[in-house]
Amino acid sequence: MKLKALTCVLCAAGLLGGAQAATDADVEKSFFPYKNGVPTVAGLTPGTVIDKSNVDQFKAALIPSMAQFIRNGQTTLTVGETYSFSISRNYIDATRANLSKAALGASVGDLTGFIAGRPFPQEPDAKDARAGEKVFWNFQHNNRIGDSYTIWPWYMDYKNMASGKTERSLKQEYHIIQWKHRVDQEPRPEVSPNPAQLLRSGYLKVHEPQDLKDTQLLISRFSDDAKLDEVYLYLGFQRRVRRLASNQVTDPFLGSDLMVEDFEGYNGRMRDMKWEYKGTVNLLVPFYAHNKQKLAEERKEADGFKFIDFGGEGECFPNVTWQLRKTYVIDSVPVDPNHVISRRTHYVDAETYALSLNEIYDRKGELWKTFIVAYTDSENHLPKNAGRGVAINDGFSITDVQAKHCTTGSFKVHLEQDMSPTRLFSVQNMRGSN
């Protein structure tokens, strides 16, 4: 009886992930935050251009680094209309069907009872010591890939911010597959066989330039968060596959400003970070309708598809409209004291749980990089992606504010299962695909 009583006390304090059971009302609020109206800020309307002349008027709606970029005259920001991104009905239904089945274990990274959907649809509670962890479990299991997706092509450009010179350009393909907890694509709920009990895998292959041609990267995450990710790199000029040590995922990826751990805002295990919920705010974030933007003429695809454009100093900033959206602010602090960063501040979209904005601080606690991930809804993208209910990662920029350098990414995303067959996600494929 004493043990049971102690467990109840710990649950109430949030130390074992306990919380009141989620309800249909929680699901409704989680997936439809703008049902009764959108956020507003006095004087901020669609079409407003924020520049250094008025940035302080709207600084409460901007992350600190973005406000400083604008204040410095390095970029401007145009406000777009806030609207709901449609989310897969299957994903929402799975959330309803599995309400309150997911629970946190005694240690960070332990999740029990999760089946599919959004694990914790309840609003984050500042009194809950593990609220930040729950928000990030929702990110880990959000519907950002629709069970599988392909980026082809993915152009990545390395830019000197001061001179405006593009120093290097890569052309690559990237595939992701969800092995378990699938809700949209067959087979459901998981791909079988899956003897290693993988959760998700990503496979990247470089096509250009010639000196990096056939370089490949394979990242596999296990369903058990206690297991280290398996990361393999194939270098074309060496013609061999090598497994990367866990600390190498924080090295510059192919010489860019991006680390493997940065992918999608955070690409790591839950237990490798301490998570702290800092509050809920209304922020301007790069969410928009792709087909309604002023798009780049450069690299136009044969089917007419155009990539997002970049502008501002060094052409380091996505030239898209930004929406005022409900956002959760989460700090993640590495458990490893020798990590290359001291913390990240993540700005998590409350409707989709996409990480559109991330600020990365060096070991001294000073701002090192700002990572902007641009999102479009699938209804306003390629015709074949319509109806999928996925927030599509449309491109990114990551700016090293200390080195005055940036890396930008331009994506063409395909939500087609046939483009990401299971055979891609193996070491054997890496050896035989060059």
C-alpha positions as CSV (number, residue, x, y, z in Angstrom):
1,M,0.0,0.0,0.0
2,K,2.9,2.4,0.8
3,L,4.4,1.7,-2.6
4,K,1.1,2.4,-4.3
5,A,0.6,5.6,-2.4
6,L,4.2,6.8,-3.3
7,T,3.5,6.0,-7.0
8,C,0.4,8.1,-6.9
9,V,2.2,11.0,-5.4
10,L,5.0,10.8,-8.0
11,C,2.4,10.6,-10.8
12,A,0.6,13.6,-9.5
13,A,3.9,15.5,-9.5
14,G,4.6,14.6,-13.1
15,L,7.7,12.6,-12.1
16,L,6.3,9.4,-13.7
17,G,4.5,11.0,-16.5
18,G,1.1,10.8,-14.9
19,A,-1.7,13.1,-16.0
20,Q,-5.4,13.3,-16.1
21,A,-6.9,11.1,-18.9
22,A,-7.2,12.9,-22.2
23,T,-10.6,13.6,-23.6
24,D,-12.2,14.2,-26.9
25,A,-12.2,17.8,-26.1
26,D,-8.4,17.7,-25.7
27,V,-8.2,16.1,-29.1
28,E,-10.4,18.7,-30.7
29,K,-8.4,21.5,-29.2
30,S,-5.1,19.9,-30.2
31,F,-5.9,19.4,-33.8
32,F,-8.1,22.4,-34.4
33,P,-6.6,25.3,-32.4
34,Y,-8.1,27.9,-34.8
35,K,-11.6,26.6,-34.9
36,N,-12.9,29.6,-33.0
37,G,-10.5,32.1,-34.4
38,V,-6.9,32.8,-35.1
39,P,-4.3,34.6,-33.0
40,T,-4.0,38.4,-33.4
41,V,-1.5,41.1,-32.6
42,A,-2.5,44.8,-32.8
43,G,-1.5,46.2,-36.1
44,L,-0.3,42.9,-37.5
45,T,-2.4,41.9,-40.6
46,P,-1.7,39.8,-43.7
47,G,0.5,41.8,-46.0
48,T,2.3,43.6,-43.2
49,V,6.0,43.9,-43.9
50,I,8.2,43.9,-40.8
51,D,11.5,45.6,-41.3
52,K,14.0,47.5,-39.1
53,S,11.6,50.5,-38.9
54,N,8.8,48.6,-37.1
55,V,10.4,45.4,-35.8
56,D,10.2,46.6,-32.2
57,Q,6.5,47.1,-32.5
58,F,6.1,43.4,-33.3
59,K,9.0,41.8,-31.4
60,A,6.7,39.9,-29.1
61,A,5.6,37.8,-32.1
62,L,9.2,37.1,-33.2
63,I,11.9,34.7,-31.9
64,P,14.8,36.8,-30.5
65,S,17.3,35.9,-33.3
66,M,14.8,36.7,-36.1
67,A,14.0,40.1,-34.5
68,Q,17.7,40.8,-34.4
69,F,18.2,39.8,-38.0
70,I,15.5,42.3,-39.0
71,R,16.7,45.0,-36.6
72,N,20.2,44.7,-38.3
73,G,18.6,45.1,-41.7
74,Q,19.7,41.6,-42.7
75,T,16.2,40.6,-43.8
76,T,12.5,41.5,-43.7
77,L,9.4,39.5,-43.1
78,T,6.0,39.5,-44.8
79,V,3.0,38.4,-42.8
80,G,0.6,35.9,-44.4
81,E,-2.9,34.8,-43.4
82,T,-3.1,32.3,-40.6
83,Y,-5.1,29.2,-41.5
84,S,-5.4,25.5,-40.4
85,F,-3.2,22.9,-42.0
86,S,-5.3,19.9,-42.7
87,I,-4.0,16.8,-40.8
88,S,-4.6,13.2,-41.9
89,R,-8.0,12.0,-40.7
90,N,-6.4,8.6,-40.1
91,Y,-3.9,10.2,-37.7
92,I,-6.6,12.1,-35.8
93,D,-8.8,8.9,-35.6
94,A,-5.8,7.0,-34.3
95,T,-5.3,9.6,-31.6
96,R,-9.0,9.3,-30.5
97,A,-8.8,5.5,-30.6
98,N,-5.8,5.4,-28.3
99,L,-6.5,8.2,-25.8
100,S,-4.5,7.9,-22.6
101,K,-2.8,4.6,-23.6
102,A,0.6,6.3,-23.8
103,A,2.5,7.1,-20.6
104,L,5.9,8.2,-19.6
105,G,8.2,5.8,-17.8
106,A,10.4,6.5,-14.8
107,S,13.2,7.8,-17.0
108,V,13.3,10.3,-19.9
109,G,13.0,8.3,-23.1
110,D,10.8,5.7,-21.7
111,L,7.3,5.6,-23.4
112,T,4.9,2.8,-22.6
113,G,1.5,1.9,-24.2
114,F,1.9,4.0,-27.3
115,I,0.1,2.6,-30.4
116,A,-0.5,5.3,-32.9
117,G,-1.6,8.9,-33.3
118,R,-0.6,11.8,-31.0
119,P,0.6,10.4,-27.6
120,F,-0.3,13.4,-25.5
121,P,-3.0,15.6,-27.0
122,Q,-3.6,17.5,-23.7
123,E,-2.4,21.1,-23.5
124,P,1.0,21.3,-21.8
125,D,0.8,22.1,-18.1
126,A,3.5,24.4,-16.7
127,K,3.0,22.6,-13.3
128,D,4.0,19.3,-15.0
129,A,7.8,18.8,-14.6
130,R,7.7,16.6,-17.8
131,A,5.5,18.7,-20.0
132,G,8.4,19.4,-22.3
133,E,9.2,15.8,-22.8
134,K,5.5,15.1,-23.7
135,V,5.6,17.8,-26.3
136,F,8.6,16.2,-27.9
137,W,7.1,12.8,-27.8
138,N,4.3,14.4,-29.9
139,F,7.0,15.7,-32.2
140,Q,8.7,12.3,-32.5
141,H,5.4,10.7,-33.4
142,N,3.8,13.5,-35.5
143,N,2.5,12.9,-39.0
144,R,5.3,14.9,-40.7
145,I,6.1,12.2,-43.3
146,G,2.7,10.5,-43.9
147,D,4.4,7.1,-43.2
148,S,7.0,7.7,-46.0
149,Y,8.2,10.5,-48.2
150,T,10.9,11.4,-50.7
151,I,12.7,14.6,-51.3
152,W,13.9,14.6,-54.9
153,P,15.7,16.7,-55.7
154,W,17.1,18.4,-52.6
155,Y,19.5,21.3,-53.4
156,M,21.8,22.4,-50.6
157,D,23.7,25.6,-51.1
158,Y,26.6,26.8,-48.9
159,K,26.7,30.6,-48.7
160,N,29.0,33.3,-47.4
161,M,26.7,35.7,-45.7
162,A,29.0,38.7,-45.9
163,S,30.0,38.4,-49.6
164,G,26.8,36.9,-50.8
165,K,28.8,34.2,-52.7
166,T,27.5,30.6,-53.0
167,E,30.5,28.6,-52.3
168,R,29.2,25.1,-53.0
169,S,26.0,23.4,-54.2
170,L,24.9,19.8,-53.7
171,K,22.1,17.9,-55.4
172,Q,20.8,14.9,-53.4
173,E,17.8,12.7,-52.8
174,Y,16.4,11.8,-49.3
175,H,13.9,9.1,-48.3
176,I,12.2,8.4,-45.0
177,I,10.1,5.4,-43.9
178,Q,8.1,4.9,-40.8
179,W,8.4,1.2,-39.8
180,K,5.9,1.2,-36.9
181,H,2.8,3.1,-35.8
182,R,1.7,3.6,-39.4
183,V,-1.7,5.1,-40.0
184,D,-1.9,6.2,-43.7
185,Q,0.0,3.7,-45.9
186,E,-0.1,0.0,-46.2
187,P,1.1,-2.1,-44.5
188,R,-0.5,-0.9,-41.3
189,P,0.2,-0.6,-38.4
190,E,3.8,-1.7,-39.2
191,V,6.2,-3.0,-41.9
192,S,7.0,-6.6,-41.5
193,P,9.5,-8.2,-41.2
194,N,11.2,-5.8,-38.8
195,P,13.5,-8.0,-36.7
196,A,15.5,-5.0,-35.4
197,Q,12.3,-3.3,-34.2
198,L,13.2,-0.1,-36.0
199,L,11.0,3.0,-35.6
200,R,12.1,5.1,-38.6
201,S,14.9,5.2,-41.1
202,G,16.3,7.9,-43.4
203,Y,18.4,7.3,-46.5
204,L,20.3,10.1,-48.4
205,K,22.3,9.9,-51.6
206,V,24.4,12.7,-53.2
207,H,24.3,13.1,-57.0
208,E,26.3,16.3,-57.4
209,P,29.0,17.6,-57.3
210,Q,31.3,15.0,-58.7
211,D,33.7,14.8,-55.8
212,L,30.8,13.8,-53.5
213,K,28.8,11.8,-56.0
214,D,27.4,8.5,-54.5
215,T,28.1,9.6,-50.9
216,Q,25.3,8.0,-48.9
217,L,23.9,8.3,-45.4
218,L,21.7,5.8,-43.6
219,I,20.1,6.7,-40.2
220,S,18.0,4.2,-38.4
221,R,16.2,4.8,-35.1
222,F,15.0,2.0,-32.9
223,S,11.6,1.7,-31.3
224,D,13.5,1.4,-28.0
225,D,14.9,4.9,-27.2
226,A,17.6,3.3,-25.0
227,K,19.3,1.9,-28.1
228,L,21.7,4.2,-30.0
229,D,20.8,5.2,-33.5
230,E,22.6,3.3,-36.2
231,V,24.2,5.8,-38.6
232,Y,26.2,4.6,-41.7
233,L,28.1,6.7,-44.2
234,Y,29.3,5.5,-47.6
235,L,31.9,7.7,-49.3
236,G,32.0,7.2,-53.0
237,F,35.7,7.9,-53.4
238,Q,36.6,5.3,-50.7
239,R,34.0,2.8,-51.9
240,R,33.3,1.5,-48.4
241,V,30.6,1.8,-45.7
242,R,31.6,2.9,-42.2
243,R,29.5,3.2,-39.1
244,L,29.6,6.7,-37.5
245,A,30.2,7.0,-33.8
246,S,27.4,8.6,-31.8
247,N,29.5,11.8,-31.3
248,Q,29.9,12.2,-35.1
249,V,26.3,13.2,-35.6
250,T,27.3,16.6,-34.3
251,D,30.0,17.1,-36.9
252,P,29.2,19.4,-39.9
253,F,27.3,17.4,-42.4
254,L,29.3,17.3,-45.6
255,G,30.9,20.6,-44.7
256,S,27.6,22.4,-44.3
257,D,26.3,24.4,-41.3
258,L,23.9,21.5,-40.6
259,M,24.6,18.6,-38.2
260,V,22.9,15.2,-38.6
261,E,21.4,15.8,-35.2
262,D,19.8,19.0,-36.6
263,F,17.7,17.2,-39.2
264,E,14.0,18.3,-39.0
265,G,14.9,20.5,-36.0
266,Y,16.0,17.6,-33.8
267,N,17.1,14.2,-35.0
268,G,18.2,12.3,-31.8
269,R,17.0,10.2,-29.0
270,M,14.7,11.5,-26.3
271,R,17.0,10.4,-23.4
272,D,19.9,12.4,-24.8
273,M,18.3,15.7,-23.8
274,K,16.7,17.3,-20.8
275,W,13.4,18.9,-21.9
276,E,11.8,22.0,-20.4
277,Y,8.5,23.5,-21.4
278,K,8.9,27.3,-21.3
279,G,5.4,28.4,-22.2
280,T,2.9,28.9,-25.0
281,V,3.1,32.0,-27.2
282,N,1.7,33.3,-30.5
283,L,4.6,33.6,-32.9
284,L,5.3,34.3,-36.6
285,V,6.5,31.1,-38.2
286,P,7.3,30.2,-41.9
287,F,4.0,28.4,-42.6
288,Y,2.3,29.2,-46.0
289,A,0.8,27.8,-49.2
290,H,3.6,26.9,-51.6
291,N,1.6,27.5,-54.7
292,K,0.7,31.1,-53.6
293,Q,4.3,32.2,-53.0
294,K,6.7,34.1,-55.3
295,L,8.9,31.1,-56.2
296,A,12.4,30.8,-57.7
297,E,12.8,30.6,-61.4
298,E,16.2,28.9,-61.0
299,R,16.2,25.1,-61.1
300,K,12.6,25.0,-62.4
301,E,11.5,21.3,-62.8
302,A,10.3,19.8,-66.1
303,D,6.8,19.4,-64.7
304,G,6.7,23.1,-63.8
305,F,7.4,22.8,-60.1
306,K,9.3,25.7,-58.6
307,F,11.3,25.8,-55.4
308,I,11.0,28.4,-52.7
309,D,13.3,31.4,-53.1
310,F,15.7,32.9,-50.6
311,G,16.5,36.6,-49.9
312,G,18.0,38.9,-47.4
313,E,21.7,39.1,-46.6
314,G,23.6,36.5,-48.5
315,E,20.2,35.1,-49.7
316,C,20.1,33.2,-46.4
317,F,16.4,33.6,-45.5
318,P,13.4,31.8,-47.0
319,N,11.5,34.3,-49.1
320,V,8.0,33.1,-48.0
321,T,5.1,34.6,-45.9
322,W,4.9,33.9,-42.2
323,Q,1.8,33.1,-40.2
324,L,1.0,34.0,-36.6
325,R,0.5,30.6,-35.0
326,K,0.1,29.1,-31.5
327,T,3.5,27.8,-30.5
328,Y,5.1,25.8,-27.7
329,V,8.5,26.9,-26.5
330,I,10.8,24.0,-25.4
331,D,14.4,24.1,-24.3
332,S,16.5,21.0,-24.8
333,V,19.8,20.7,-22.9
334,P,22.2,17.8,-23.7
335,V,22.8,15.3,-21.0
336,D,26.4,14.9,-22.2
337,P,28.5,17.8,-20.8
338,N,30.9,17.4,-23.8
339,H,28.2,18.0,-26.4
340,V,29.1,20.8,-28.9
341,I,26.1,22.9,-27.8
342,S,24.8,24.0,-24.5
343,R,21.1,24.1,-25.5
344,R,18.5,24.5,-28.2
345,T,15.3,26.5,-28.0
346,H,12.7,24.8,-30.2
347,Y,9.5,26.5,-31.3
348,V,6.9,23.8,-31.8
349,D,3.8,24.4,-33.9
350,A,0.8,23.5,-31.7
351,E,-1.3,22.2,-34.5
352,T,1.2,20.0,-36.5
353,Y,4.0,19.6,-33.9
354,A,6.5,20.6,-36.6
355,L,9.7,22.4,-35.5
356,S,9.7,25.4,-37.7
357,L,12.2,27.5,-35.7
358,N,15.2,26.5,-33.6
359,E,17.9,28.6,-31.9
360,I,21.1,26.8,-31.1
361,Y,23.5,28.0,-28.4
362,D,27.2,27.2,-28.2
363,R,29.0,25.9,-25.1
364,K,29.4,29.4,-23.7
365,G,25.7,29.9,-23.9
366,E,25.9,32.4,-26.8
367,L,23.7,32.2,-29.9
368,W,25.4,30.1,-32.5
369,K,22.9,29.2,-35.2
370,T,19.3,29.9,-36.2
371,F,17.6,27.0,-38.0
372,I,14.5,28.0,-40.0
373,V,12.4,25.2,-41.5
374,A,9.7,26.3,-43.9
375,Y,6.4,24.4,-44.2
376,T,3.6,24.3,-46.7
377,D,0.3,22.4,-46.4
378,S,-0.1,19.4,-48.7
379,E,-3.2,21.0,-50.3
380,N,-1.1,23.7,-51.9
381,H,1.8,21.8,-53.2
382,L,2.2,19.1,-55.9
383,P,-1.3,17.9,-57.1
384,K,-0.5,14.3,-56.1
385,N,0.2,15.4,-52.5
386,A,-3.3,16.9,-52.1
387,G,-5.5,15.2,-49.5
388,R,-2.7,13.7,-47.6
389,G,-2.9,15.9,-44.5
390,V,0.8,16.4,-44.1
391,A,2.7,19.6,-43.2
392,I,5.4,19.4,-45.9
393,N,9.0,20.5,-45.2
394,D,9.5,22.8,-48.2
395,G,13.1,23.9,-47.5
396,F,15.3,25.4,-44.8
397,S,18.0,27.8,-43.9
398,I,20.5,27.4,-41.1
399,T,22.6,30.5,-40.3
400,D,25.8,30.5,-38.3
401,V,25.6,34.0,-36.8
402,Q,29.1,33.9,-35.5
403,A,30.8,32.8,-38.7
404,K,28.4,34.9,-40.9
405,H,27.7,31.8,-43.0
406,C,24.5,29.9,-43.9
407,T,23.3,26.7,-45.6
408,T,20.0,26.7,-47.5
409,G,17.9,23.7,-48.6
410,S,15.3,23.6,-51.4
411,F,13.0,20.6,-51.5
412,K,10.6,18.9,-53.8
413,V,8.7,16.5,-51.6
414,H,6.8,13.5,-52.9
415,L,4.3,11.7,-50.6
416,E,4.5,8.5,-52.6
417,Q,5.2,5.2,-51.0
418,D,6.6,3.6,-54.1
419,M,9.5,6.1,-54.1
420,S,10.7,4.9,-50.8
421,P,10.8,1.1,-51.0
422,T,12.1,-0.8,-47.9
423,R,15.1,-2.1,-49.9
424,L,16.6,1.4,-49.8
425,F,17.1,1.4,-46.1
426,S,19.9,-1.2,-45.7
427,V,23.7,-1.2,-45.7
428,Q,23.6,-3.7,-48.6
429,N,21.8,-1.1,-50.7
430,M,24.5,1.4,-50.0
431,R,27.1,-0.9,-51.3
432,G,25.3,-1.8,-54.4
433,S,23.7,1.5,-55.5
434,N,26.7,3.4,-56.9
